[in-house]
Amino acid sequence: MTAPRAATPSPGDIDRLGLGFATAKILLTALRLGLFTALAGGPRTPRKLRDELGLHGRGIEDFLHALTALGLLERTPDGYRNAPVARERLVRGPGYAGGFLEGADAVLYPAWAGLEQALRTGAPQNTGGIEDMLADPHRRQGYLGMMDALSAPLAPYVAAALDWRAHTVVADVGGARGNLLSLLLREHPHLRGIVFDRPQNAPACAEHTRGLGTGDRIAFTGGDFFTDALPACDAMVVGHVLADFSEDERRALVRSAYKALAPGGALLVYDPMPDPAHPDLSAAVGSLHMLVMSPAGAGYPPHNCAQWLAEAGFTGVRTLPAGPGNTVVTGHKPKAAAASGNGH
Ligand SMILES: C[S@@+](CC[C@H](N)C(=O)[O-])C[C@H]1O[C@@H](n2cnc3c(N)ncnc32)[C@H](O)[C@@H]1O
């Protein structure tokens, strides 16, 4: 069977695709400079912006012109001002959508410069591993913000993927600072939660869940999900985690999940799950992030995940789309299963 064809670019599109890095860097640099935030106070001339942002002056007109052509700024007789979308989403403060992009600029952009090298060698192109990053409070905070930005749009899909009335304690394994779990618990007030993650994330989780009003319903367990038992629970979320690791490690984690769940409990996995039969740029890009950022990670087709769950003993395995680039897979531990696992 042949795969459905993706949209065919015109010859003119090819240059635009190839120079996409320039457009990306214009937006990312504007965010890094705090340009949209500076313009929240009203229009500014290029000269005023140069002084406020500490710039040289050369190139500023072209830079502002480009942002205007992108629809992010508007030119007025008093100078440049934010276009409506920039006013709503790119000014630092509530509703700011630039946090993830600022993190992507700092972490992903340099790693993507090594895409060719990653494809040739299979080696990640970032500097330092997760433990280095977690040891640095500033980088850790940026990382946690990026994770929140990636998973928050999936919360409605997670909240709708199971009949949560049948569950009481949900563990979010690799749950970071409890952002997604908080959104789920706010949607289903009878649930209590456990975040299982590296111990370094405990203070951030306590602070973040307190801020979201779920601190009294969420406990934190620190550990290593490859060497420690996972928390006992009757529902478990493993999101944006399996794709960071090799296939053997994913299978091992799914088996640990099965062991920790009570009979009748449910496992929910979400990740970028590119399926070659259905080309999806978001899923493929999400998967390539893992190529350049991790030693063995990659997205995987939904049917592979379904198979790992079935091999571990889960039944009723279902696959559900979860917005651009992500898929949710769920399965249940049979009610008759022994709590300690199925012997696989
Ligand atoms: C990509 S983030 C996903 C966070 C969250 N689930 C989400 O969707 O936003 C992976 C998480 O797994 C945690 N993690 C990585 N290796 C771990 C390990 N060996 N044991 C426990 N947690 C780990 C990281 O600290 C991080 O919070």
The ligand as an SDF file (V2000), in Angstrom:
LIG
                    3D

 27 29  0  0  0  0  0  0  0  0999 V2000
   10.6410   15.4430   28.4880 C   0  0  0  0  0  0  0  0  0  0  0  0
   10.2490   15.6360   30.1660 S   0  0  0  0  0  0  0  0  0  0  0  0
    8.5050   15.3300   30.1880 C   0  0  0  0  0  0  0  0  0  0  0  0
    7.8320   16.0320   31.3270 C   0  0  0  0  0  0  0  0  0  0  0  0
    6.3140   15.8530   31.4120 C   0  0  0  0  0  0  0  0  0  0  0  0
    5.9000   14.4840   31.4580 N   0  0  0  0  0  0  0  0  0  0  0  0
    5.6330   16.5680   30.2820 C   0  0  0  0  0  0  0  0  0  0  0  0
    5.0270   15.9250   29.4350 O   0  0  0  0  0  0  0  0  0  0  0  0
    5.7230   17.8160   30.2740 O   0  0  0  0  0  0  0  0  0  0  0  0
   10.9290   14.1600   30.8670 C   0  0  0  0  0  0  0  0  0  0  0  0
   10.8810   14.1360   32.3760 C   0  0  0  0  0  0  0  0  0  0  0  0
   11.4300   12.8820   32.8220 O   0  0  0  0  0  0  0  0  0  0  0  0
   12.3080   13.1360   33.9140 C   0  0  0  0  0  0  0  0  0  0  0  0
   13.3150   12.0800   33.9450 N   0  0  0  0  0  0  0  0  0  0  0  0
   14.2830   11.8470   33.0240 C   0  0  0  0  0  0  0  0  0  0  0  0
   14.9900   10.7500   33.3690 N   0  0  0  0  0  0  0  0  0  0  0  0
   14.4470   10.2840   34.5190 C   0  0  0  0  0  0  0  0  0  0  0  0
   14.7220    9.1690   35.3590 C   0  0  0  0  0  0  0  0  0  0  0  0
   15.7240    8.3150   35.0520 N   0  0  0  0  0  0  0  0  0  0  0  0
   13.9510    8.9770   36.4470 N   0  0  0  0  0  0  0  0  0  0  0  0
   12.9400    9.8470   36.7480 C   0  0  0  0  0  0  0  0  0  0  0  0
   12.6260   10.9130   35.9870 N   0  0  0  0  0  0  0  0  0  0  0  0
   13.3750   11.1420   34.8910 C   0  0  0  0  0  0  0  0  0  0  0  0
   12.8900   14.5070   33.6420 C   0  0  0  0  0  0  0  0  0  0  0  0
   13.3740   15.1150   34.8240 O   0  0  0  0  0  0  0  0  0  0  0  0
   11.6860   15.2360   33.0340 C   0  0  0  0  0  0  0  0  0  0  0  0
   10.9210   15.8730   34.0170 O   0  0  0  0  0  0  0  0  0  0  0  0
  1  2  1  0
  2  3  1  0
  2 10  1  0
  3  4  1  0
  4  5  1  0
  5  6  1  0
  5  7  1  0
  7  8  2  0
  7  9  1  0
 10 11  1  0
 11 12  1  0
 11 26  1  0
 12 13  1  0
 13 14  1  0
 13 24  1  0
 14 15  1  0
 14 23  1  0
 15 16  2  0
 16 17  1  0
 17 18  1  0
 17 23  2  0
 18 19  1  0
 18 20  2  0
 20 21  1  0
 21 22  2  0
 22 23  1  0
 24 25  1  0
 24 26  1  0
 26 27  1  0
M  CHG  2   2   1   9  -1
M  END
$$$$
